[in-house]
């Protein structure tokens, strides 16, 4: 990835000095994600509960804190942007609060059956949020200021946030 694009992505992610930037990465999409997390050592947690079998750990979603000039952040942006590795966001909450919040959405009930909800897929999240009512949107956003993800068609940064009781969506070019 060109430095210009990388800097534009960082500018979008770290636009609020008081907020924490985070990413939720999809282990089913990111090759060898647990090994990469162990190697880069960002502050991170798995969103699945309990001890995991190696096969489940490989496909689990992981929430990680991003630092502006960190090797992990650059690795995620340079290798994952445009490949739907996960979703990004901004919040004033710390990792434990974010973990607690997002764990509520990992499994959902559908007619008495529990299903994994892959909200950390950018395509799924955009579709889901566009179809939420205000109460559902507020619940899902919780401590999150905004979500950021790649626009699949253009590669631009897509930002979703709640403002004036409405889901707002805008795009920023990284070209």
VEXTISE-36901 format. One line per field, with one value per atom (N, C-alpha, C): residue number from 0; atom name; x, y, z. Coordinates in Angstrom, 3 decimals. Example, Ala and Ser with C-alpha at 12.3 -4.5 7.8 and 13.67 -1.06 7.14 Angstrom:
BEGIN
resi	(0:0:0:1:1:1)
name	(N:CA:C:N:CA:C)
c1	(13.190:12.300:13.200:12.850:13.670:12.900)
c2	(-5.690:-4.500:-3.300:-2.250:-1.060:0.030)
c3	(7.800:7.800:7.800:7.080:7.140:7.870)
//
This chain:
BEGIN
resi	(0:0:0:1:1:1:2:2:2:3:3:3:4:4:4:5:5:5:6:6:6:7:7:7:8:8:8:9:9:9:10:10:10:11:11:11:12:12:12:13:13:13:14:14:14:15:15:15:16:16:16:17:17:17:18:18:18:19:19:19:20:20:20:21:21:21:22:22:22:23:23:23:24:24:24:25:25:25:26:26:26:27:27:27:28:28:28:29:29:29:30:30:30:31:31:31:32:32:32:33:33:33:34:34:34:35:35:35:36:36:36:37:37:37:38:38:38:39:39:39:40:40:40:41:41:41:42:42:42:43:43:43:44:44:44:45:45:45:46:46:46:47:47:47:48:48:48:49:49:49:50:50:50:51:51:51:52:52:52:53:53:53:54:54:54:55:55:55:56:56:56:57:57:57:58:58:58:59:59:59:60:60:60:61:61:61:62:62:62:63:63:63:64:64:64:65:65:65:66:66:66:67:67:67:68:68:68:69:69:69:70:70:70:71:71:71:72:72:72:73:73:73:74:74:74:75:75:75:76:76:76:77:77:77:78:78:78:79:79:79:80:80:80:81:81:81:82:82:82:83:83:83:84:84:84:85:85:85:86:86:86:87:87:87:88:88:88:89:89:89:90:90:90:91:91:91:92:92:92:93:93:93:94:94:94:95:95:95:96:96:96:97:97:97:98:98:98:99:99:99:100:100:100:101:101:101:102:102:102:103:103:103:104:104:104:105:105:105:106:106:106:107:107:107:108:108:108:109:109:109:110:110:110:111:111:111:112:112:112:113:113:113:114:114:114:115:115:115:116:116:116:117:117:117:118:118:118:119:119:119:120:120:120:121:121:121:122:122:122:123:123:123:124:124:124:125:125:125:126:126:126:127:127:127:128:128:128:129:129:129:130:130:130:131:131:131:132:132:132:133:133:133:134:134:134:135:135:135:136:136:136:137:137:137:138:138:138:139:139:139:140:140:140:141:141:141:142:142:142:143:143:143:144:144:144:145:145:145:146:146:146:147:147:147:148:148:148:149:149:149:150:150:150:151:151:151:152:152:152:153:153:153:154:154:154:155:155:155:156:156:156:157:157:157:158:158:158:159:159:159:160:160:160:161:161:161:162:162:162:163:163:163:164:164:164:165:165:165:166:166:166:167:167:167:168:168:168:169:169:169:170:170:170:171:171:171:172:172:172:173:173:173:174:174:174)
name	(N:CA:C:N:CA:C:N:CA:C:N:CA:C:N:CA:C:N:CA:C:N:CA:C:N:CA:C:N:CA:C:N:CA:C:N:CA:C:N:CA:C:N:CA:C:N:CA:C:N:CA:C:N:CA:C:N:CA:C:N:CA:C:N:CA:C:N:CA:C:N:CA:C:N:CA:C:N:CA:C:N:CA:C:N:CA:C:N:CA:C:N:CA:C:N:CA:C:N:CA:C:N:CA:C:N:CA:C:N:CA:C:N:CA:C:N:CA:C:N:CA:C:N:CA:C:N:CA:C:N:CA:C:N:CA:C:N:CA:C:N:CA:C:N:CA:C:N:CA:C:N:CA:C:N:CA:C:N:CA:C:N:CA:C:N:CA:C:N:CA:C:N:CA:C:N:CA:C:N:CA:C:N:CA:C:N:CA:C:N:CA:C:N:CA:C:N:CA:C:N:CA:C:N:CA:C:N:CA:C:N:CA:C:N:CA:C:N:CA:C:N:CA:C:N:CA:C:N:CA:C:N:CA:C:N:CA:C:N:CA:C:N:CA:C:N:CA:C:N:CA:C:N:CA:C:N:CA:C:N:CA:C:N:CA:C:N:CA:C:N:CA:C:N:CA:C:N:CA:C:N:CA:C:N:CA:C:N:CA:C:N:CA:C:N:CA:C:N:CA:C:N:CA:C:N:CA:C:N:CA:C:N:CA:C:N:CA:C:N:CA:C:N:CA:C:N:CA:C:N:CA:C:N:CA:C:N:CA:C:N:CA:C:N:CA:C:N:CA:C:N:CA:C:N:CA:C:N:CA:C:N:CA:C:N:CA:C:N:CA:C:N:CA:C:N:CA:C:N:CA:C:N:CA:C:N:CA:C:N:CA:C:N:CA:C:N:CA:C:N:CA:C:N:CA:C:N:CA:C:N:CA:C:N:CA:C:N:CA:C:N:CA:C:N:CA:C:N:CA:C:N:CA:C:N:CA:C:N:CA:C:N:CA:C:N:CA:C:N:CA:C:N:CA:C:N:CA:C:N:CA:C:N:CA:C:N:CA:C:N:CA:C:N:CA:C:N:CA:C:N:CA:C:N:CA:C:N:CA:C:N:CA:C:N:CA:C:N:CA:C:N:CA:C:N:CA:C:N:CA:C:N:CA:C:N:CA:C:N:CA:C:N:CA:C:N:CA:C:N:CA:C:N:CA:C:N:CA:C:N:CA:C:N:CA:C:N:CA:C:N:CA:C:N:CA:C:N:CA:C:N:CA:C:N:CA:C:N:CA:C:N:CA:C:N:CA:C:N:CA:C:N:CA:C:N:CA:C:N:CA:C:N:CA:C:N:CA:C:N:CA:C:N:CA:C:N:CA:C:N:CA:C)
c1	(0.844:0.000:0.899:0.517:1.262:1.173:2.218:2.226:1.064:0.704:-0.393:-1.703:-1.973:-3.199:-3.161:-2.006:-1.853:-2.086:-1.523:-1.713:-3.158:-3.850:-5.266:-6.111:-5.800:-6.515:-6.274:-5.031:-4.703:-5.414:-5.468:-6.157:-7.632:-8.261:-9.671:-9.842:-8.953:-9.046:-8.732:-7.791:-7.318:-7.722:-8.926:-9.383:-9.747:-10.054:-10.411:-9.305:-8.618:-7.500:-7.903:-9.156:-9.578:-10.158:-10.388:-11.009:-9.959:-10.359:-9.536:-9.962:-9.003:-9.290:-9.189:-10.109:-10.089:-10.431:-10.157:-10.523:-11.077:-12.065:-12.524:-12.188:-11.265:-10.777:-11.451:-11.744:-12.408:-11.367:-11.192:-10.217:-10.484:-11.736:-12.066:-11.569:-11.271:-10.835:-9.343:-8.807:-7.400:-6.537:-5.621:-4.767:-3.919:-3.914:-3.076:-3.213:-4.439:-4.659:-4.125:-4.405:-3.858:-2.328:-1.641:-0.176:0.275:-0.433:-0.088:-0.321:-1.414:-1.677:-0.589:-0.172:0.891:2.215:2.476:3.735:3.758:2.674:2.633:2.330:1.621:1.301:0.528:-0.530:-1.362:-2.209:-2.877:-3.843:-5.064:-5.405:-6.503:-7.191:-8.399:-9.165:-9.973:-10.257:-11.147:-12.580:-13.482:-14.879:-15.663:-15.111:-15.767:-15.415:-16.322:-16.123:-15.351:-14.602:-13.987:-12.729:-12.224:-11.030:-11.434:-10.572:-10.919:-10.061:-10.690:-9.951:-9.171:-8.033:-7.238:-8.031:-8.886:-9.655:-10.610:-11.260:-12.180:-11.419:-10.277:-9.470:-9.031:-8.814:-8.386:-9.464:-10.735:-11.829:-12.593:-12.186:-12.883:-12.638:-13.544:-13.312:-12.469:-11.570:-10.690:-10.818:-10.972:-11.035:-9.649:-9.103:-7.760:-7.749:-6.962:-6.764:-5.682:-5.911:-4.953:-4.226:-2.942:-2.112:-1.621:-1.604:-1.329:-0.034:1.067:2.349:2.871:1.977:2.323:2.444:3.331:3.520:2.258:1.542:0.299:-0.716:-0.894:-1.831:-1.450:-0.181:0.275:0.080:0.326:0.120:-1.349:-2.251:-3.687:-4.100:-3.710:-4.126:-3.497:-2.229:-1.544:-1.978:-2.278:-2.611:-4.104:-4.876:-6.292:-7.247:-6.822:-7.737:-8.088:-9.366:-9.846:-10.085:-9.805:-9.980:-11.045:-11.783:-12.870:-12.385:-11.241:-10.709:-11.522:-12.238:-13.009:-13.505:-13.893:-14.410:-13.548:-13.538:-12.780:-13.757:-13.293:-14.165:-13.406:-14.182:-13.658:-14.582:-13.998:-14.776:-13.955:-14.627:-13.927:-13.871:-14.411:-14.398:-13.075:-12.717:-11.515:-11.847:-10.808:-10.965:-11.961:-11.919:-12.878:-14.343:-14.618:-16.000:-16.415:-15.512:-15.814:-16.047:-15.219:-15.375:-16.744:-17.114:-18.413:-19.550:-19.424:-20.454:-20.595:-19.499:-19.576:-19.918:-19.577:-19.927:-21.435:-22.196:-23.655:-24.196:-23.414:-23.889:-23.277:-22.349:-21.675:-22.637:-23.541:-24.566:-25.929:-26.803:-28.170:-29.137:-30.322:-31.349:-32.287:-32.556:-33.493:-34.422:-35.644:-36.644:-36.111:-35.461:-34.971:-33.612:-33.056:-31.732:-30.723:-29.548:-28.495:-27.604:-27.358:-26.541:-25.420:-24.286:-23.208:-23.571:-23.450:-23.731:-22.397:-22.064:-20.763:-20.809:-21.200:-21.311:-19.983:-18.887:-17.552:-17.131:-18.013:-17.823:-18.372:-17.568:-18.039:-19.324:-19.487:-20.704:-21.911:-21.761:-22.845:-23.210:-22.208:-22.490:-23.229:-22.784:-23.476:-24.926:-25.155:-26.528:-27.365:-26.802:-27.521:-27.899:-26.921:-27.196:-28.192:-28.145:-29.097:-30.538:-30.693:-32.032:-32.492:-31.691:-32.050:-32.997:-33.878:-34.630:-33.741:-34.218:-33.393:-32.964:-33.873:-33.542:-32.464:-32.589:-31.594:-30.237:-30.266:-29.019:-28.325:-29.093:-28.501:-27.893:-28.594:-28.100:-26.802:-26.769:-25.583:-24.403:-24.625:-23.528:-23.004:-23.891:-23.447:-22.368:-21.147:-20.070:-19.287:-19.706:-18.969:-19.381:-18.404:-18.652:-18.979:-18.157:-18.399:-17.719:-18.222:-17.613:-17.019:-15.880:-15.245:-14.952:-15.088:-14.823:-14.549:-14.010:-13.770:-15.086:-15.195:-16.298:-15.879:-16.617:-16.221:-16.029:-16.884:-16.802:-15.620:-15.444:-14.458:-13.138:-13.165:-11.977:-11.839:-12.755:-12.734:-13.105:-12.915:-13.295:-14.772:-15.538:-16.960:-17.103:-17.755:-17.956:-19.451:-19.825:-21.215:-21.263:-22.214:-22.364:-23.818:-24.186:-25.523:-25.430:-26.280:-26.335:-27.775:-28.249:-29.635:-30.630:-30.359:-31.238:-31.378:-30.373:-30.398:-29.023:-29.007:-27.743:-27.206:-26.019:-25.362:-24.226:-24.099:-23.061:-22.371:-21.049:-20.302:-19.066:-18.435:-17.306:-16.151:-14.930:-13.732:-12.794:-12.346:-11.436:-10.054:-9.417:-8.033:-7.084:-7.585:-6.750:-5.906)
c2	(-1.169:0.000:1.245:2.222:3.470:4.238:4.991:5.799:6.784:7.344:8.311:7.677:6.474:5.760:5.375:4.884:4.506:5.707:6.845:8.057:8.526:8.380:8.759:7.843:6.554:5.617:5.944:6.207:6.566:7.861:8.824:10.084:9.830:8.948:8.619:7.871:6.940:6.136:6.931:7.816:8.540:10.014:10.280:11.667:12.326:11.544:12.106:11.791:12.808:12.553:11.916:12.101:11.531:10.126:9.677:8.369:7.290:6.071:4.903:4.283:4.003:3.309:1.808:1.056:-0.394:-1.075:-2.365:-3.198:-4.506:-5.043:-6.407:-7.201:-8.138:-8.937:-10.305:-10.786:-12.065:-13.149:-14.036:-15.111:-16.028:-16.095:-16.928:-16.292:-15.003:-14.281:-13.965:-13.705:-13.303:-14.550:-14.806:-15.993:-15.951:-17.049:-17.198:-16.033:-15.579:-14.425:-14.620:-15.745:-15.885:-15.764:-16.309:-16.222:-14.778:-14.052:-12.647:-11.797:-12.047:-11.308:-11.586:-12.838:-13.204:-12.545:-12.439:-11.850:-10.332:-9.652:-8.185:-7.689:-8.487:-8.199:-6.895:-6.646:-5.488:-5.853:-4.882:-5.165:-5.756:-7.016:-7.665:-8.706:-9.088:-10.160:-10.878:-12.131:-12.892:-12.580:-12.483:-12.205:-13.463:-14.637:-15.869:-16.130:-16.736:-17.023:-18.327:-18.371:-19.617:-20.005:-21.159:-21.707:-22.274:-22.091:-22.481:-23.624:-24.487:-25.487:-24.739:-25.249:-24.541:-24.214:-25.125:-24.868:-23.695:-23.601:-22.505:-21.190:-21.232:-20.024:-19.431:-20.271:-19.799:-19.001:-19.272:-18.608:-17.614:-17.435:-16.553:-15.074:-14.196:-12.757:-12.231:-11.302:-10.713:-9.192:-8.617:-7.173:-6.699:-5.716:-5.212:-3.686:-3.125:-1.679:-1.310:-0.230:0.242:1.482:1.538:2.701:3.283:4.589:5.272:4.802:4.739:4.408:3.041:2.101:0.760:-0.183:-1.157:-2.127:-2.953:-3.273:-4.044:-3.254:-1.983:-1.146:-1.107:-0.909:-0.861:-2.205:-3.297:-4.627:-4.828:-4.466:-4.625:-3.774:-2.519:-1.623:-2.007:-2.325:-2.653:-3.996:-4.949:-6.286:-6.578:-5.925:-6.258:-5.311:-4.064:-3.106:-3.563:-3.626:-4.099:-5.595:-6.294:-7.752:-8.183:-7.224:-7.504:-8.290:-7.916:-8.593:-8.296:-7.176:-6.824:-5.400:-4.897:-3.533:-2.738:-1.448:-0.537:0.361:0.980:1.897:2.820:3.699:4.683:4.736:4.786:4.802:5.437:5.966:6.449:5.374:4.208:3.081:2.331:1.691:0.853:-0.548:-1.341:-2.688:-3.552:-3.616:-4.475:-4.093:-2.796:-2.363:-2.685:-2.477:-2.811:-4.312:-5.105:-6.560:-6.979:-6.454:-6.773:-6.358:-5.186:-4.696:-5.612:-5.893:-6.664:-8.135:-8.678:-10.078:-10.303:-9.264:-9.387:-9.704:-9.427:-9.574:-10.760:-11.463:-12.567:-13.702:-13.982:-15.003:-14.354:-14.693:-14.179:-15.357:-15.119:-16.158:-15.958:-17.043:-17.024:-18.219:-17.940:-18.991:-20.085:-19.665:-20.599:-21.205:-20.936:-21.449:-20.317:-20.637:-19.641:-19.736:-18.586:-18.487:-17.485:-17.712:-16.736:-15.595:-14.372:-13.179:-12.553:-12.593:-12.114:-10.613:-9.818:-8.372:-7.720:-8.402:-7.860:-8.001:-8.526:-8.514:-7.171:-6.346:-5.019:-5.026:-6.005:-6.084:-6.369:-7.270:-7.615:-6.416:-5.737:-4.620:-3.494:-3.125:-2.050:-2.417:-3.619:-4.071:-4.089:-4.623:-4.704:-3.319:-2.409:-1.087:-0.299:-0.475:0.218:-0.250:-1.437:-1.983:-1.942:-1.358:-1.247:-0.072:-0.237:0.929:1.687:2.822:3.668:2.934:2.218:1.488:0.435:-0.299:-1.317:-0.669:0.451:1.159:1.644:2.249:2.724:1.582:0.463:-0.703:-1.207:-1.284:-1.823:-0.866:0.419:1.382:1.430:1.444:1.483:2.530:2.112:3.074:3.489:3.036:3.304:4.658:5.472:6.773:6.575:5.782:5.500:4.190:3.614:2.446:2.887:2.300:2.572:1.247:1.253:0.050:0.451:-0.498:-0.189:-0.230:0.673:0.633:-0.380:-1.447:-2.564:-2.119:-1.238:-0.814:0.128:1.132:2.174:2.021:1.277:1.172:2.328:3.299:4.445:4.028:4.956:4.722:5.080:4.137:4.330:4.536:5.616:5.886:5.869:5.111:5.053:5.534:6.422:6.959:7.327:7.458:7.923:9.411:10.189:11.628:12.088:12.862:13.359:12.204:11.111:9.938:9.250:9.441:8.854:8.263:7.136:6.572:7.457:7.963:8.791:7.982:8.103:7.357:8.323:8.361:9.187:8.434:8.965:8.304:9.298:8.796:9.601:8.878:9.577:8.987:8.805:7.707:7.490:7.525:7.943:8.050:9.280)
c3	(0.000:0.000:0.000:-0.819:-0.902:0.423:0.726:1.945:1.989:0.838:0.763:1.216:0.738:1.138:2.611:3.046:4.447:5.356:5.005:5.810:5.801:4.669:4.590:5.477:5.481:6.357:7.823:8.164:9.551:9.957:9.056:9.366:9.675:8.929:9.175:10.496:10.771:11.998:13.256:13.168:14.346:14.297:13.818:13.659:14.980:16.000:17.303:18.305:18.818:19.728:21.058:21.477:22.764:22.631:21.409:21.195:20.945:21.208:20.948:19.627:18.765:17.514:17.771:17.174:17.338:16.023:15.986:14.847:15.390:14.714:14.985:13.735:13.883:12.766:12.759:11.580:11.375:11.128:12.099:11.963:10.785:10.338:9.181:7.884:7.916:6.722:6.752:7.939:8.081:8.247:7.321:7.450:8.718:9.475:10.676:11.656:11.887:12.754:14.170:14.851:16.212:16.265:15.274:15.245:15.022:14.175:13.926:15.166:15.865:17.099:18.134:18.225:19.171:18.779:17.489:17.032:17.223:16.881:16.971:18.384:19.165:20.560:20.797:20.000:20.346:21.566:22.133:23.188:22.481:22.773:22.051:22.929:22.498:23.132:22.052:22.326:21.468:21.891:20.937:21.278:21.630:21.378:21.815:23.272:23.987:25.413:25.611:26.713:27.145:26.400:26.756:26.117:24.765:23.793:22.435:21.925:21.204:20.456:19.375:18.965:17.949:16.678:16.234:15.018:15.197:16.362:16.626:16.800:17.447:17.641:16.300:15.317:13.988:13.279:13.546:12.830:13.694:14.929:15.866:15.527:15.969:15.828:16.994:16.696:17.702:17.668:18.831:19.005:19.434:18.720:19.045:19.021:19.918:19.968:18.953:18.236:17.241:17.762:17.492:17.819:16.496:16.392:15.120:14.442:15.139:14.511:14.927:15.087:15.530:14.328:14.428:13.338:13.092:14.154:13.990:13.166:13.473:12.729:11.257:10.984:9.588:8.898:9.600:9.033:8.663:9.569:9.300:8.106:8.100:7.014:5.673:5.674:4.419:3.834:4.689:4.202:4.157:5.012:5.113:4.424:4.186:3.569:2.160:1.876:0.574:0.524:1.634:1.669:2.684:3.218:4.180:5.396:5.925:7.108:8.356:8.365:9.554:9.492:10.661:10.767:11.741:11.543:12.384:13.116:14.168:14.879:15.788:16.388:17.317:18.522:19.710:20.944:22.058:23.051:24.235:25.311:25.013:25.947:25.854:26.949:26.994:26.475:26.260:25.708:26.488:27.829:28.536:28.279:28.235:27.977:26.543:25.598:24.203:24.040:24.693:24.631:25.157:26.303:26.901:25.965:25.375:24.460:23.243:22.565:21.320:21.535:22.681:22.943:22.936:23.239:23.233:21.843:20.811:19.436:18.694:19.309:18.632:18.317:19.247:19.026:19.144:18.211:18.244:18.191:18.706:18.709:17.527:16.839:15.719:15.874:16.307:16.521:17.438:18.535:19.538:19.240:18.069:17.714:17.836:18.387:18.475:17.244:16.648:15.444:15.682:15.044:15.094:14.141:14.629:13.846:13.471:12.200:11.725:11.409:12.403:12.237:11.901:12.156:11.914:10.454:9.620:8.169:7.684:7.007:6.619:5.786:4.931:4.111:5.001:5.937:6.857:7.732:8.289:9.186:8.473:7.294:6.563:6.287:5.842:5.556:6.839:7.901:9.173:9.686:9.761:10.321:9.473:8.172:7.293:7.530:8.100:8.315:9.767:10.644:12.063:12.289:13.285:13.741:14.731:15.224:16.094:17.364:17.992:19.224:18.964:17.878:17.532:17.231:16.520:16.202:17.461:18.363:19.623:20.403:20.438:21.168:20.545:19.224:18.570:18.689:18.512:18.632:20.062:21.055:22.446:22.649:23.075:23.333:22.083:20.924:19.683:19.102:18.789:18.160:16.687:16.009:14.599:14.210:13.140:12.522:11.190:10.857:9.570:8.883:7.570:6.782:5.351:4.586:3.188:2.415:1.465:0.514:-0.538:-0.651:-1.514:-2.964:-3.452:-4.850:-5.112:-4.248:-4.528:-3.768:-2.660:-1.815:-0.842:-0.909:-0.008:1.414:2.352:3.746:3.904:4.403:4.686:6.181:6.619:8.045:8.338:9.379:9.820:11.266:11.557:12.903:13.122:14.382:14.731:15.024:14.380:14.622:14.444:15.381:15.328:15.165:15.866:15.880:14.517:13.668:12.330:12.040:11.319:10.870:9.753:9.948:8.931:8.322:7.028:6.310:5.354:5.433:4.483:4.028:3.006:2.402:2.270:2.483:2.328:1.372:0.365:-0.604:0.008:-0.331:0.117:-1.083:-2.201:-3.427:-3.393)
//
